[in-house]
Amino acid sequence: MWYEIKDDYVLFNVKAVPNSSKNLIVGLLDNSLKIKIKAPAVENAANKELIKFFSKRFKISKSDINFIGGMNSKRKKIKLPLTDKIKEFLEQITKENEK
């Protein structure tokens, strides 16, 4: 499973693709959420852009987004608060993946 819900937070397995033309959730790939990120994978720029992207997408504070693993890798584990917006996203992407 590409995500895990624990109490009041959720852990996402993310495959980041830096140097993309725009920030975009591509879908599920190899048990991860594939996300294109505009920023390059240099000096933590892609990680910062990923935090900014999640913050805007799910309407949560940047300080509530934490890397659990993979800071220096394309494959990351990210901890987010379990909000209604994230629950809706999980339902939507699960339905899309079943097609």
C-alpha positions in Angstrom: 0.0 0.0 0.0 1.3 3.4 -0.9 -0.1 5.1 2.2 -0.7 4.2 5.8 -3.2 5.9 8.2 -2.2 6.2 11.8 -4.4 8.0 14.4 -4.5 11.6 13.2 -1.9 11.4 10.4 -1.1 9.6 7.2 2.2 8.4 5.7 2.7 8.7 2.0 5.2 6.8 -0.1 6.2 9.3 -2.8 8.3 9.0 -5.9 9.4 12.5 -6.8 10.4 13.4 -10.3 12.4 16.7 -10.2 13.0 19.1 -13.1 9.5 18.7 -14.5 7.6 21.4 -16.4 5.1 21.8 -13.6 4.1 20.4 -10.2 1.6 17.6 -10.8 0.3 14.4 -9.1 0.8 11.8 -11.9 -0.8 8.9 -10.1 0.2 5.6 -8.5 3.4 3.8 -9.6 5.2 0.9 -7.9 3.4 1.3 -4.6 4.1 5.1 -4.5 2.4 8.3 -5.3 4.3 9.7 -8.3 4.6 13.5 -8.2 6.3 15.7 -10.8 8.2 18.7 -9.2 9.4 21.8 -11.1 12.5 22.3 -8.9 15.8 20.5 -9.5 17.1 17.9 -7.1 19.8 20.4 -5.9 20.4 21.9 -2.5 17.1 20.5 -1.1 15.1 22.6 -3.7 12.9 19.7 -4.8 12.0 18.8 -1.2 11.1 22.4 -0.5 8.9 22.5 -3.6 7.3 19.2 -2.6 6.4 20.6 0.8 5.0 23.8 -0.8 3.0 21.7 -3.3 1.5 19.5 -0.6 0.7 22.6 1.5 -1.2 24.3 -1.3 -2.9 21.1 -2.6 -4.2 20.0 0.8 -4.5 23.4 2.5 -2.2 22.5 5.4 0.6 24.3 7.1 4.1 23.6 5.7 5.3 22.9 9.3 2.8 20.0 9.4 4.6 18.2 6.6 7.5 16.0 7.6 9.9 13.8 5.8 10.2 10.4 7.6 12.7 9.0 5.1 14.3 9.6 1.7 15.4 13.2 2.0 18.2 12.5 -0.5 16.3 10.0 -2.7 13.6 10.2 -5.3 11.6 7.8 -3.1 10.4 9.5 0.1 8.1 8.8 3.0 6.2 11.9 4.0 4.0 12.4 7.1 0.9 14.6 6.7 -2.0 15.4 9.1 -5.1 13.4 8.2 -7.5 16.1 7.1 -10.8 15.9 5.3 -9.2 17.1 2.1 -6.6 14.3 2.3 -9.3 11.7 3.0 -11.2 12.9 -0.1 -8.0 12.7 -2.2 -7.3 9.1 -1.0 -10.8 8.1 -2.0 -10.5 9.8 -5.4 -7.2 8.3 -6.3 -8.2 4.9 -5.1 -11.2 5.0 -7.4 -9.2 6.2 -10.3 -6.6 3.4 -9.8 -9.4 0.7 -9.8 -10.4 1.6 -13.4 
